[in-house]
Structures are given as C-alpha cells and as structure tokens.
Amino acid sequence: MNEEIQKNKESFQKLSERYNITNESLNEFLGESLFEAPASVQIDMYRCYPGGLVEHLINTIAFGLNINKALPEEFQVNKEKVARVCGLYEIGKTFLFQENDIKWEVEKRGKIYKYNNDLVSMHVGERSAYYCLINGKILPEDEYQAILNYEKNDDDKMSFYHTENLGDILKQANWWAVKTAKQNEQP
C-alpha cells in the first residue's frame, strides 16, 4: 500500500470513528479493497486510480460538513448524519471495478478499469445500502433514502420533506468533491 493510500486510510478510519460511519463488520467485509478501489473507470473521470474512492469519500465528507455548517440553522442536519451519508453513499464501488485487460481500451480510450461482471447489477447507492444491511450497519430511513436516491432523477424517486436537506447536502458535497478533483493526475 503506497503512502498516499495509507494516509487516506487513516483519515477515513478517524472520520469513521468520530462520526460513526462504519462498523466492525462492514470494515471487515470491505477490507483493504475499500482503500485501494478507484472512484471511476476512465482516466478522464475523477480519481481513476488506486485509492481514488476513499480519497473521494473523504473529500465528500469534508464538503458535506462545510456545506451543512454554512446553512441557516433551521436547514442544518445533524453532522453525524451528513458525515455518515457522505462516507457511505459510494462504498458500493468497492468491488465494482477491475483492472482492464483489454490493451486497446486502456491505451486508446483511457478505460483503466472495467466493471466486475460477477456482481449482480445494482446502482451504486443500492449496492452501498446493501453492503450496510448485510453487515449490520443499520441506518435511519432518511440516511438510506439519501443514499438510495442519490443517483435518481427527481421524477424517479419519492421525496419526503424531512430528508430533502440531507440528500441535497450529499449532492452538493459530491459535486464539489468531483469538481475539485485532479482528474488526470494520480497522487
């Protein structure tokens, strides 16, 4: 494990302890794969390199907490909820990508990774929620809803007033984490 991945692993573990993001079973299930997974498959996308996923989650947590803090008090959400949703919403990518063995796709298209076709097809948010469930990380309904609905269009989901702020904070935090990523540079 390289130095940057190790640093991000330690940072994520500290955040997890502070904000109750993961539990022992989920940590064991995801293992080192969480810390070594890329955030995307293609070089022109964000954080397409080993360790990119956890780096992205750390940045999303930071942006989420800052966005929440900047909101008027009546719109703020419990910061543990914000950190947990921002830290868990894409853990479903952990086993999703494999190194691409098709040389042409790597060289000509920059598709460094391919999808793991051994996995049952699910949206990333669904897989993230599934990983939490099977590992005893029970989340309140509003947190599950924010994670499950993250990738859906507004007309494709049911939205309840009490979860709108949490989902909106997650979307904005992710947008900033992607926008500020050095897309074509590896750490």
C-alpha positions in Angstrom: 0.0 0.0 0.0 1.5 3.3 -1.0 2.0 6.2 1.3 -1.0 8.3 0.0 -3.4 5.3 0.3 -2.2 4.7 3.8 -2.7 8.3 4.8 -6.2 8.3 3.3 -7.0 5.0 5.1 -6.0 6.5 8.4 -8.0 9.7 7.7 -11.1 7.7 6.8 -10.8 5.5 9.8 -10.6 8.5 12.1 -13.6 10.1 10.4 -15.5 6.8 10.7 -14.8 6.6 14.5 -15.7 10.2 15.1 -19.0 10.2 13.1 -20.0 6.5 13.5 -19.7 5.9 9.7 -18.9 2.2 9.6 -19.0 -0.7 12.0 -16.6 -3.6 12.6 -18.5 -6.0 10.3 -18.6 -3.5 7.4 -14.9 -2.7 7.9 -14.0 -6.4 7.8 -16.2 -7.0 4.7 -14.8 -4.1 2.7 -11.3 -4.7 4.0 -8.3 -3.2 2.2 -10.3 -3.2 -1.1 -12.1 0.0 0.1 -8.8 1.8 0.4 -7.4 0.5 -2.9 -10.5 1.0 -5.1 -10.7 3.7 -7.8 -13.6 6.1 -7.8 -14.2 5.7 -11.6 -13.2 3.6 -14.6 -11.8 6.1 -17.1 -8.8 8.3 -16.9 -10.8 11.4 -17.9 -13.2 10.9 -15.0 -12.5 11.8 -11.4 -10.0 9.8 -9.2 -9.4 6.9 -11.6 -6.5 5.4 -9.7 -6.0 3.0 -6.8 -7.2 4.7 -3.6 -9.3 7.2 -5.5 -12.6 6.1 -4.0 -11.7 6.6 -0.3 -10.0 9.9 -1.3 -13.3 11.0 -2.9 -15.3 9.9 0.2 -13.0 11.9 2.5 -13.4 15.0 0.3 -17.2 14.5 0.1 -17.4 14.3 3.9 -15.4 17.5 4.3 -17.5 19.4 1.7 -20.7 18.0 3.2 -19.8 19.1 6.7 -18.8 22.6 5.5 -21.9 23.0 3.4 -24.1 21.9 6.3 -22.3 24.4 8.7 -22.8 27.2 6.2 -26.6 26.7 6.0 -29.0 28.7 8.2 -29.5 26.8 11.4 -33.1 25.7 10.5 -31.8 23.9 7.4 -28.8 22.2 9.0 -28.8 18.5 9.5 -27.1 16.6 12.3 -23.4 16.5 11.3 -23.1 12.8 12.2 -25.8 12.0 9.6 -24.1 14.2 7.0 -20.7 12.6 7.5 -22.2 9.1 7.5 -24.2 9.5 4.3 -21.2 11.2 2.6 -18.9 8.4 3.8 -21.2 5.5 2.8 -23.0 6.6 -0.4 -20.4 5.1 -2.8 -18.9 2.2 -0.8 -20.8 0.1 -3.4 -17.9 0.8 -5.7 -15.5 -1.1 -3.6 -15.6 -4.4 -5.5 -17.2 -2.9 -8.7 -14.1 -2.2 -10.7 -11.3 -4.5 -12.0 -8.2 -3.7 -13.9 -8.9 -3.6 -17.6 -7.0 -6.3 -19.5 -8.0 -5.0 -23.0 -4.9 -3.1 -24.0 -6.7 -1.1 -26.8 -9.3 0.2 -24.3 -6.6 1.3 -21.9 -4.4 2.9 -24.5 -7.0 4.4 -26.9 -9.9 5.2 -24.6 -8.2 5.6 -21.2 -10.5 3.0 -19.7 -8.2 1.8 -17.0 -10.8 -0.3 -15.2 -13.8 -2.4 -16.3 -16.9 -3.4 -14.4 -16.9 -6.6 -12.4 -19.5 -8.7 -14.2 -19.5 -11.3 -11.4 -21.6 -8.9 -9.3 -25.4 -8.6 -9.6 -26.4 -5.4 -11.3 -27.4 -2.6 -8.9 -27.0 1.1 -8.8 -24.0 2.2 -6.7 -26.3 3.6 -4.0 -28.3 0.4 -3.9 -25.1 -1.7 -3.5 -23.9 0.7 -0.8 -27.1 0.3 1.2 -27.0 -3.5 0.6 -23.4 -3.7 2.0 -24.5 -1.8 5.0 -27.5 -4.0 5.6 -25.7 -7.3 5.2 -23.1 -6.1 7.6 -25.4 -4.9 10.3 -24.9 -1.2 9.7 -28.5 -0.2 10.2 -29.2 3.4 9.1 -32.2 5.5 9.8 -34.7 5.8 7.0 -33.6 9.3 6.0 -30.0 8.2 5.5 -31.0 5.1 3.5 -33.2 7.4 1.4 -30.4 9.9 0.7 -28.0 7.1 -0.3 -30.6 5.2 -2.4 -32.0 8.3 -4.2 -28.6 9.9 -4.8 -28.4 8.7 -8.4 -32.0 9.1 -9.3 -33.7 11.9 -11.1 -36.2 13.9 -9.0 -39.1 12.5 -11.1 -37.8 9.0 -10.4 -37.9 9.0 -6.6 -40.2 9.7 -3.8 -39.0 12.6 -1.8 -40.1 13.3 1.8 -39.6 16.7 3.3 -37.6 15.5 6.3 -34.9 14.1 4.1 -34.6 16.7 1.4 -31.8 18.7 3.1 -29.7 15.6 3.8 -30.0 14.5 0.1 -29.3 18.0 -1.1 -26.2 18.3 1.0 -24.9 15.0 -0.3 -25.4 16.0 -3.9 -23.7 19.3 -3.4 -20.8 17.8 -1.5 -20.3 15.2 -4.2 -20.4 17.9 -6.9 -17.7 19.9 -5.2 -15.6 16.8 -4.5 -15.7 15.8 -8.2 -15.2 19.4 -9.4 -12.1 19.9 -7.3 -10.5 16.5 -8.1 -7.4 16.5 -10.2 -8.9 14.2 -12.8 -5.9 13.2 -14.9 -3.3 13.2 -12.1 -2.6 10.3 -9.9 -1.4 11.0 -6.3 
